[in-house]
């Protein structure tokens, strides 16, 4: 009985000890380092340069949540967001603070907090007057050349049909010689389409009249579309400004943006040539010098820049594209993500995040 009694006590003792050890080990696994190494990257108003009197939206939010947990940390500043993200693994960073866009491509390699700010892409262009070449340049575009080529091709087809239908019954109007005959047919097609009606050429066969009637109906639609296109081009040219209102107007042109940012892929998708730079100031300088047609980047940063540089005659389009959230970035095995997410929710519920954003951006 004594041995059985001791065995029973030993089993009970084991159940009491091992769960506690397991819990203690789990707690140790999720413990935060004594001093966190925090990478800082981005642009104003989310991150200000090192040594500035201002800190920025992202840093203020980070410091608010770190204060709740009594975390000790040191900052390490980076020139670009892309450089900071790639330093997560190489330089032992615990977290990156800044306007880090949460994209499907990035979450394959890094983890992110929930968004603390929702942003979008916008377009900034010049408000200056267009010079003479800028006004007539649309008439020398490849699209116009393609349209002219298609127009001549259609006329040649219609002219050939007229010649085939009329050459036997009306050789005086449509000679048997293909060059002259088809040429006269194209002339008749042009006169018919423009409703000039000289009367020097007219079909006399049933087939020729059927072709002429069909061409009259088709040419009404074709001519209307062509005239509308030319009229819109003339209208845009006569407006005399270089303002860009939507991404479609940038097709085939060049736009400056921050290299390796999500806006690069957005520009390529819309057939705009992206010119990558290292900072928003550099992009704006290129726009100022007319080296690019526009600057495409995150809307809050563009609005902040324009507010700080009101002497520049720049225009920001109302159109917004590529909605995206800003969050903090972590390595894939980081244990900080849960705590940071919970603290961000607390700050949002307490309206602290809205207050911090309001201090920098008057939205």
C-alpha positions as CSV (number, residue, x, y, z in Angstrom):
1,X,0.0,0.0,0.0
2,X,2.8,2.3,0.9
3,X,4.5,1.9,-2.6
4,X,1.2,2.5,-4.4
5,X,0.6,5.6,-2.3
6,X,4.0,7.0,-3.2
7,X,3.4,6.3,-6.9
8,X,0.1,8.1,-6.8
9,X,1.6,11.1,-5.2
10,X,4.4,11.1,-7.8
11,X,1.9,11.0,-10.7
12,X,-0.1,13.9,-9.3
13,X,3.1,15.9,-8.7
14,X,4.2,15.3,-12.3
15,X,0.9,16.7,-13.7
16,X,1.3,19.8,-11.5
17,X,4.9,20.4,-12.5
18,X,5.1,19.8,-16.2
19,X,2.2,22.1,-17.3
20,X,3.8,24.9,-15.4
21,X,7.1,24.2,-17.0
22,X,5.4,24.1,-20.4
23,X,3.7,27.4,-19.8
24,X,6.9,29.0,-18.5
25,X,8.7,27.9,-21.7
26,X,5.9,29.2,-23.9
27,X,6.0,32.6,-22.1
28,X,9.8,32.7,-22.6
29,X,9.4,32.0,-26.3
30,X,7.1,35.0,-26.7
31,X,9.2,37.3,-24.5
32,X,10.3,40.7,-26.0
33,X,14.0,41.5,-26.2
34,X,15.3,43.9,-23.5
35,X,15.9,46.5,-26.2
36,X,14.1,46.5,-29.5
37,X,15.9,47.6,-32.7
38,X,13.4,49.7,-34.6
39,X,14.0,50.5,-38.3
40,X,12.6,53.9,-39.5
41,X,11.9,54.7,-43.1
42,X,9.5,56.7,-45.2
43,X,8.7,60.3,-46.0
44,X,6.9,63.2,-44.4
45,X,4.4,63.5,-42.7
46,X,4.7,59.9,-41.5
47,X,8.5,60.0,-40.9
48,X,10.7,63.1,-40.5
49,X,14.4,63.1,-41.1
50,X,16.7,62.1,-38.2
51,X,17.3,65.1,-36.0
52,X,14.2,67.0,-37.0
53,X,12.0,68.6,-34.4
54,X,9.0,66.7,-35.7
55,X,8.8,62.9,-35.5
56,X,5.9,62.0,-37.8
57,X,2.6,60.1,-37.7
58,X,4.1,56.6,-37.8
59,X,6.7,57.3,-35.1
60,X,4.2,59.0,-32.8
61,X,1.9,55.9,-33.1
62,X,4.7,53.5,-32.4
63,X,5.9,55.5,-29.3
64,X,2.3,55.6,-28.0
65,X,1.9,51.8,-28.2
66,X,5.4,51.1,-26.9
67,X,4.7,53.3,-23.9
68,X,1.7,51.1,-23.0
69,X,4.1,48.0,-22.8
70,X,7.1,49.8,-21.4
71,X,9.2,48.7,-24.3
72,X,12.7,50.0,-24.6
73,X,13.9,50.6,-28.1
74,X,16.5,52.4,-30.3
75,X,15.9,53.7,-33.8
76,X,17.9,53.0,-36.9
77,X,17.0,55.3,-39.9
78,X,17.1,54.1,-43.5
79,X,17.0,56.2,-46.7
80,X,14.2,54.2,-48.3
81,X,11.4,51.8,-47.3
82,X,12.7,49.1,-49.6
83,X,16.1,49.3,-48.0
84,X,14.6,49.0,-44.5
85,X,12.5,46.0,-45.4
86,X,15.4,44.1,-46.8
87,X,17.3,44.9,-43.6
88,X,14.8,43.0,-41.5
89,X,16.7,39.7,-41.9
90,X,20.2,41.0,-42.5
91,X,20.5,43.5,-39.6
92,X,18.4,42.0,-36.9
93,X,15.6,44.6,-36.9
94,X,12.6,43.8,-34.7
95,X,10.2,46.0,-36.5
96,X,10.1,48.7,-39.2
97,X,8.1,51.9,-38.5
98,X,6.9,54.1,-41.3
99,X,4.4,54.3,-44.1
100,X,4.9,50.7,-45.3
101,X,2.4,49.7,-47.9
102,X,0.9,46.2,-47.2
103,X,0.9,44.4,-50.6
104,X,0.3,40.8,-51.7
105,X,3.9,40.6,-52.9
106,X,5.4,41.7,-49.6
107,X,3.4,39.5,-47.3
108,X,5.0,36.5,-49.0
109,X,8.3,37.4,-47.3
110,X,7.4,39.6,-44.3
111,X,4.6,40.0,-41.7
112,X,2.7,43.2,-41.2
113,X,0.5,44.7,-38.5
114,X,-3.0,45.8,-39.2
115,X,-3.2,49.1,-41.1
116,X,-2.9,52.2,-39.0
117,X,-3.7,54.5,-42.1
118,X,-5.5,53.9,-45.4
119,X,-3.9,55.6,-48.4
120,X,-4.1,55.6,-52.2
121,X,-2.1,56.7,-55.2
122,X,-2.6,60.1,-56.8
123,X,-1.2,62.2,-59.7
124,X,0.5,65.5,-59.5
125,X,1.2,67.5,-62.7
126,X,2.2,71.1,-63.7
127,X,-0.3,73.9,-64.2
128,X,1.8,75.8,-66.7
129,X,0.7,76.8,-70.2
130,X,1.5,74.6,-73.1
131,X,3.9,75.8,-75.8
132,X,3.2,75.6,-79.5
133,X,4.8,72.1,-79.9
134,X,2.8,70.7,-77.0
135,X,-0.4,71.9,-78.7
136,X,0.3,70.3,-82.1
137,X,2.1,67.2,-80.8
138,X,-1.1,65.1,-80.5
139,X,-1.5,65.4,-84.3
140,X,1.9,63.7,-84.8
141,X,1.3,60.8,-82.4
142,X,1.5,57.2,-83.4
143,X,-2.2,56.7,-82.6
144,X,-3.1,59.4,-85.2
145,X,-0.8,57.8,-87.8
146,X,-2.4,54.4,-87.1
147,X,-5.9,56.0,-87.6
148,X,-4.8,57.6,-90.9
149,X,-3.4,54.3,-92.1
150,X,-6.6,52.5,-91.3
151,X,-8.6,55.2,-93.0
152,X,-6.6,54.9,-96.2
153,X,-6.8,51.1,-96.1
154,X,-10.6,51.3,-95.8
155,X,-10.8,53.8,-98.6
156,X,-8.7,51.5,-100.8
157,X,-11.1,48.6,-100.1
158,X,-14.2,50.7,-100.9
159,X,-12.5,52.1,-104.0
160,X,-11.6,48.6,-105.2
161,X,-15.2,47.5,-104.7
162,X,-16.5,50.4,-106.8
163,X,-14.0,49.7,-109.5
164,X,-14.9,46.0,-109.7
165,X,-18.6,46.8,-109.9
166,X,-18.4,49.6,-112.4
167,X,-15.4,49.0,-114.7
168,X,-17.3,47.1,-117.3
169,X,-20.4,49.2,-117.5
170,X,-18.7,52.6,-116.9
171,X,-15.2,52.4,-118.2
172,X,-15.1,56.2,-118.7
173,X,-15.5,56.8,-114.9
174,X,-13.6,53.7,-113.8
175,X,-10.9,52.7,-116.3
176,X,-9.8,49.1,-116.6
177,X,-6.4,50.2,-115.5
178,X,-6.4,49.2,-111.8
179,X,-4.3,52.2,-110.6
180,X,-6.6,54.8,-112.2
181,X,-9.8,52.8,-111.7
182,X,-9.2,52.2,-107.9
183,X,-8.0,55.8,-107.6
184,X,-11.3,57.0,-109.0
185,X,-13.1,54.6,-106.7
186,X,-11.3,56.0,-103.7
187,X,-12.1,59.6,-104.8
188,X,-15.8,58.7,-105.1
189,X,-15.7,57.1,-101.6
190,X,-14.2,60.3,-100.1
191,X,-16.7,62.6,-101.9
192,X,-19.6,60.4,-100.7
193,X,-18.3,60.2,-97.1
194,X,-17.9,64.0,-96.9
195,X,-21.3,64.6,-98.6
196,X,-19.7,67.0,-101.0
197,X,-21.4,65.4,-103.9
198,X,-19.5,66.8,-106.9
199,X,-21.4,64.4,-109.2
200,X,-18.4,63.7,-111.4
201,X,-18.4,60.1,-110.4
202,X,-21.6,58.1,-109.8
203,X,-22.5,54.3,-109.9
204,X,-24.7,53.1,-112.7
205,X,-24.9,49.4,-111.9
206,X,-27.1,47.8,-109.3
207,X,-24.1,46.4,-107.4
208,X,-22.3,49.8,-107.5
209,X,-25.4,51.5,-106.0
210,X,-25.7,48.8,-103.3
211,X,-22.0,49.4,-102.4
212,X,-22.5,53.2,-102.5
213,X,-25.6,53.0,-100.3
214,X,-23.8,50.8,-97.8
215,X,-20.8,53.0,-97.7
216,X,-23.0,56.1,-97.1
217,X,-24.4,54.5,-93.9
218,X,-21.1,53.2,-92.8
219,X,-19.3,56.5,-93.5
220,X,-21.8,58.4,-91.4
221,X,-20.8,56.4,-88.3
222,X,-17.1,56.3,-89.3
223,X,-16.9,60.1,-90.1
224,X,-18.8,61.0,-86.9
225,X,-16.3,59.1,-84.7
226,X,-13.3,60.5,-86.6
227,X,-14.5,64.1,-86.3
228,X,-15.3,63.6,-82.6
229,X,-11.8,62.3,-82.0
230,X,-10.2,65.3,-83.8
231,X,-12.5,67.7,-82.0
232,X,-11.6,66.4,-78.6
233,X,-7.9,66.6,-79.5
234,X,-8.3,70.2,-80.6
235,X,-10.3,71.0,-77.4
236,X,-7.6,69.5,-75.1
237,X,-4.9,71.3,-77.1
238,X,-6.7,74.6,-76.9
239,X,-7.1,74.4,-73.2
240,X,-3.4,75.3,-73.0
241,X,-2.5,73.6,-69.7
242,X,-0.4,70.6,-68.8
243,X,-2.8,69.4,-66.0
244,X,-3.3,65.6,-65.9
245,X,-6.7,64.6,-64.5
246,X,-6.5,60.8,-64.8
247,X,-4.1,57.9,-65.4
248,X,-5.4,57.4,-69.0
249,X,-4.0,60.8,-70.0
250,X,-0.5,59.6,-69.0
251,X,-0.5,56.6,-71.3
252,X,2.7,56.5,-73.3
253,X,4.3,59.2,-71.2
254,X,6.8,59.3,-68.3
255,X,6.0,59.8,-64.6
256,X,8.4,60.0,-61.7
257,X,7.9,57.9,-58.6
258,X,9.8,56.3,-55.7
259,X,11.8,53.3,-56.9
260,X,10.5,49.9,-55.9
261,X,7.3,51.3,-54.5
262,X,3.8,49.9,-55.4
263,X,3.3,52.8,-57.7
264,X,5.9,51.4,-60.1
265,X,3.8,48.4,-60.9
266,X,0.7,50.6,-61.1
267,X,2.3,52.8,-63.8
268,X,3.5,49.8,-65.8
269,X,0.0,48.3,-65.8
270,X,-1.3,51.6,-67.3
271,X,1.4,51.8,-70.0
272,X,3.2,54.7,-68.3
273,X,7.0,54.7,-68.2
274,X,8.0,54.9,-64.5
275,X,11.1,56.9,-63.7
276,X,12.4,55.7,-60.3
277,X,13.9,58.2,-57.8
278,X,15.0,58.0,-54.2
279,X,12.9,60.7,-52.7
280,X,9.7,62.7,-53.3
281,X,11.7,65.9,-53.5
282,X,13.8,64.5,-56.3
283,X,10.6,63.5,-58.2
284,X,9.1,66.9,-57.8
285,X,12.3,68.5,-59.0
286,X,12.1,66.5,-62.2
287,X,8.5,67.6,-62.7
288,X,9.5,71.2,-62.0
289,X,12.2,70.9,-64.7
290,X,9.7,69.3,-67.2
291,X,11.8,66.1,-67.3
292,X,8.6,64.1,-66.6
293,X,4.9,64.6,-67.3
294,X,3.7,63.9,-63.8
295,X,4.6,62.5,-60.3
296,X,2.6,59.5,-59.1
297,X,2.9,58.5,-55.5
298,X,0.9,58.1,-52.2
299,X,-1.7,60.7,-51.9
300,X,-1.0,61.9,-48.3
301,X,2.6,62.5,-49.0
302,X,1.8,64.5,-52.1
303,X,-0.8,66.6,-50.3
304,X,1.7,67.3,-47.5
305,X,4.4,68.3,-50.0
306,X,2.0,70.6,-51.9
307,X,0.9,72.2,-48.6
308,X,4.6,72.9,-47.7
309,X,5.5,74.1,-51.2
310,X,2.6,76.3,-52.2
311,X,4.7,78.5,-54.5
312,X,5.0,75.6,-56.9
313,X,2.3,75.6,-59.5
314,X,1.4,72.0,-59.2
315,X,-2.0,70.3,-59.4
316,X,-3.1,67.1,-57.7
317,X,-5.8,65.1,-59.5
318,X,-9.0,64.2,-57.7
319,X,-8.8,60.6,-59.0
320,X,-7.5,58.0,-56.5
321,X,-6.1,54.7,-57.4
322,X,-4.8,51.5,-55.8
323,X,-6.2,51.7,-52.3
324,X,-3.7,50.4,-49.8
325,X,-3.0,50.3,-46.0
326,X,0.1,51.4,-44.1
327,X,1.3,49.1,-41.4
328,X,4.5,48.2,-39.4
329,X,6.7,45.4,-40.9
330,X,8.2,42.4,-39.1
331,X,10.2,39.3,-40.0
332,X,8.2,36.1,-40.6
333,X,9.1,34.6,-37.2
334,X,8.5,37.8,-35.2
335,X,6.6,37.4,-31.9
336,X,5.7,41.1,-31.7
337,X,2.9,41.1,-34.3
338,X,0.1,40.0,-31.9
339,X,0.9,42.6,-29.2
340,X,1.3,45.4,-31.8
341,X,-2.0,44.6,-33.4
342,X,-3.8,44.5,-30.1
343,X,-2.3,47.8,-29.1
344,X,-3.2,49.4,-32.4
345,X,-6.8,48.4,-31.8
346,X,-6.7,50.0,-28.4
347,X,-5.2,53.2,-29.8
348,X,-7.9,53.3,-32.5
349,X,-10.7,52.7,-30.0
350,X,-9.4,55.4,-27.8
351,X,-9.2,57.8,-30.8
352,X,-5.5,58.3,-30.3
353,X,-4.6,57.3,-33.8
354,X,-7.1,59.8,-35.3
355,X,-5.7,62.5,-33.0
356,X,-2.1,61.8,-34.1
357,X,-3.1,61.8,-37.8
358,X,-5.1,65.0,-37.3
359,X,-2.0,66.8,-35.9
360,X,-0.2,66.3,-39.2
361,X,-2.9,66.1,-41.8
362,X,-6.0,68.2,-42.0
363,X,-8.2,65.9,-43.9
